[in-house]
Amino acid sequence: MAATPDYYKTLGVPRTASADEIKKAFRKLARTHHPDAGGDEAKFKEINEAYEVLSDDKKRALYDQYGTASESQIPHGWGGAAGGQGFSVEDIFGGGGQGFGGSWADILESIRHGEGAFGTSWDFGGGQQRPRRGQDMNVTLNVTFDEAFKGVEKRVTVRIPGKSASDTITVKVPAGAVDGGRLRFKGKGGLSQNGGEPGDLLVTTKIAAHPYYRRDKADVVVKVPVTVAEAALGASIVVPAPDGAKVRVKVPAGTQDGTMLTIRGKGAPDVKRKGAFGDLKIEVEVKVPARMNENQKAAMEAFLAATTEDVRTWQ
């Protein structure tokens, strides 16, 4: 007779683990090692066997005391038919199952695009294969700053494993698209097995850097240089907005280097709020002249002579 496995080691929990800790460990391992998720069937059965013993108070007590739950109490396979103590849908996925409609097919359809769900095949017996969903595929689409700001339509060619020819699809990048944003094309991914649904194609936008602007979600930030005199005395300057418009901005007297001025609604379109726009944020950069003519030097010397403020407060 083969020795009973160390069920605690199988689930990766200490012998003092609570029922909740055991259940959480089982859920995590079940998702990873399920055959439909690319896992090993034998490993999945070991995990299930360990959980069926440790999740049952009587079986766990026998196992802790004798090192076995006895031949009549250890369930065979993963179905949990013995004594009706097998794991439930809720054990793997959590919750009360009310939102799933009560069937495995409903559950799989509900979580398919969630945490890397498994597909629809649950046949471990070596019989006829059931339909399995194709894998999702990912592709990166490079766009310029202006294309992401205004929106653009591009064609993407994708090579699908198992197909003799590549697929070309049209991608409509929305105005205000963000770096790392994803567009999902249902059924355009990997081929299915045994009549299942094909996977999806996920297109991720990669936005190129702009020489002047940078995006912060829907906000657009631009660094604008001003002279020492403009910062000290105040000024009205013209700043080019990313939509091509010229915007007049008031720089208050006494503006410090790094000050952020905001123009509402002159940023990028907000993809999460239809009709809304982000802000244009102007970062003031006070430029100190590297060289001055005689008149500038004289003016600066006069300014220095008239200055009584001590800017070095630590003295």
N, C-alpha and C positions, 0 to 999 in steps of 0.2 A: 504494500500500500504506500503510495507516494506521500511524502511529508506535506502537511498543510502549509501553504505559503504564509509569509508574514503580511497579513492584510494591512496593518498600519503602515508598513514600509511601502506596500503597493500604492496606497493612497497618498503617501508622503505626509502623514500626520503623526503626532506623538500619541502614545497610549492613553494620555489624559485628555485627548481631544473631545470637545463637546459634539453633540449631534449636529449642530449647525456647522461647525468646522468640518466635520466629515462630509456633510452634504455639499458644501462649497468646494471642497477638494475634488469630490466626485464629478461635479458639474464641469469644472475646469478640465479635468483629465478626459472626461467623456467627449467634450467638444474637440479636443486635440487628437484623440486616438480613434475616434469613430471611423470605420472603414470608408464611409462616404466623404469624409474630410481628408482622405489620403492616409489614414492611420492603419495600424496593424490590427486585424481582427482578433488574433490571439491575445494581444495586449488589452484590447477593449474588453474581452471576456474576463480577463484577470481582474480588471478594475471593477467590472460589474459584480463579480463574485465577492470581492472584498467589501463592496458597498452593501450588498444584500445581507452580509453577516453583521457588519459593524453598525448598520442602520436599524437593526432589529435588537431591542434591548435583551431579549432572552438569548438569542444566538450570540450576541456579543459577550454576555456574561459567561456562557459556556466556553466560548473561545478564549476569553481571558483566563478562565480557570484551568481548562484542560488542553488548550492549544488547538481545539477543533470544535466545531459546532455539531459534530456527529454526522454520519452519512445520511441520515434521514432528514436532517435539517439544512444541509448545504444545498441550495438550488443549483440545478444543472442548466447550462446554457445561459442566455441573457434574458429570457422571456419572463422569469420570475413566476412560473406557474405553480411551483411547489408552495402550498400553503397560502397562496395569494399574496406573498410578501415581496414580490419583485419591485424594482424601482418604477416610478411613475414619470409621466411627462413633466410634471412639476419638479421632480428631482433634478432633471437635467437643465431645464430652461427656467425654472422658478415660476412664482405666481400660482394662481389657481386654475389656469387653463381656460378661464371663461372667455378670453378674447380670441381663442383659437378655433372655436367651433367644435372641439372635442375629437378631431381626427388628426392623425399624423400628417396627412396631406395638407390640411389647413394650417397646421403649425409650421410646417416647412415653408409654405408659401408666405406666411406672415413674417418669418425671420430670414427669408432667403437673401435679402439685401442688407441684413443687419450684421451679425457678428461672424461672418464667414460661414454661413449655414451649410448643411451637408448635401442637400439635394433630396431626391425622393426614393432612393433605393435603400431598403432595409432587409434585403435577403442575404442571410448568412449561411443558408443551408446548401449552397452549391447548385441550386436549381436554376430556373430561368431568371435571367437578369431583368431587373425592373428599369424603367426609364431613369436616366440620370441627367441632370442639368449640366450644360457646358460651362466651362470656366469663364469668369469675367476677365477681360483683357484691358490693359492700360496703355495709353499713348500720350506723349507730351506734345502740345501744340505751341510753337513759338510765335509770339505776336509782339509788335512794337508797342511802345507806350501810347502813341496816338491811336493805333488800332484798338487797343483795350479801352481807351477813353471814349472813342466814338462808336465802337462796335464794328465788326467786320465779318465777312463770310469767306470761309476758306474750305478748300477740299483736302481731305486727308486720305491717304492710301494706307490700308492696313493689311498685313499678311496674316491670315488665319491658318494655324496649323491644321493640316488635313484637307485644305482646299487647294485645288489646282491653280486658281487665279486669285489675285489680290482683290480686296473690296475697296472701293472708293466712296466715301461719304462726304456730304456737305455739312460743315460745322458752322453754325451761326453764333459767333461770339457776341454776347450782349454788350451794349454800351455800359461802361463802368465795370467791366470784368476785372477781377482781382487776380493777383499772382497766386497760383496754387488752387484756383477755382476749378471745379469739376463739372463736366457735362456728361450725362448718362444717355447712351443710345441703347435702348432695350432690344435684345435679340441680335445685336451686331457683334457679339463676342465669340468665344470658342464654341466649337461644334458639340452637340449633345451626343449622348450614347443611348442606344436602344429606344429611340423615339422621344427622348426628353426634350425640354426646351433648350435653345441655345443660350449661351451666357450673354452678358451685356458688355458694351464697349464704354470705357470711362476715359474721357478726354480731359487732361489737366492742362490749364493754360499757364504758360511761362512767359512773363512780361519782361521785355528787355529794358535795361536802365535808360533813363533820359539824361541828357547833359545838364539840365537845369532843374527839372521837377522830380519829385519822388512821391509815391502813393502811400497813404496811411488809410487803408480801406477806401472809403469814398472821399476822404480829404486829400488835397494835393498840397504839398509843401514845397516852397521855393525860397532859396536864399537870395536876398537882395542887398547889394552893397550900397552904403550911403557914406558921405564924407563926414569928417569930424564936425565940421560946421553945421551940416544938415542935422546930425544927431543932437548937437548941443542947442541949436537955435530952433529946430523944428523945420519941416519942409513938406511940400506937396510933390510927390513923385508919381511917375507912371510905371505901372508894372504890367507885363504881358500875361494874361490869363491863359490856361491850357486850352481853352476853346477858341483861341485866336483873338479875343477881345482885348482892348487896352483898358486897364482899370487904374483910376487915380486914387492914390492912397495918401492919407495924412500921417506923417511921421511926427509924433508929439515932441516938443522941446524936451531935452534931457533924456532922450531914448538911449538905452544902454545896448551894448553889443549882445546879440543873442535874444533880444526882445522879439516876441512873436505877435504879429498883428494879424487879425482875422477878418476876411471878407466872406460874409455868409452867402451860401448858395452858389459860389463860383468854383466849386470843386468838381469832381467827377459824378456822373449819374450813380445813384445808389441802387445796386442790383437787388437789394432786399426790400426797398420801399419804392414802389412804382411812382414815377413823377418827382421823386425827391433827389436832391443833390447834396454832396458834401460841401465843405468849405475850402476856400483857398487860404492857406496859412503862410504868411510872409515872415521869414526869419531874418531879422535885421543884422547885417554884418557891417560894423563900423570899420571903415578902411582908413588906416593911418598912412599919410603920404610917405613914401620911401625917400623922396627928394623934394626939396622946396626951393623956390626962387627967393630973391632977396626980400621982396615985398611980403611973401608968406612967412619968412623967417622973422621979419620985423613984427608982423602981426602976432605971431605966436609968442615972441619974447614979451610983447606988451601984455598979452593975455596972461602969461606966466607971472609977470610982475604984479598984475592986478588980482591974482588968485590968492585967496586967504584960506581956502578949504584944504584940510588935511585928509587926503584920501586913504592914507595908511593908518587905519584906526587902531592897529595893534600897538603903536608906539605911545 
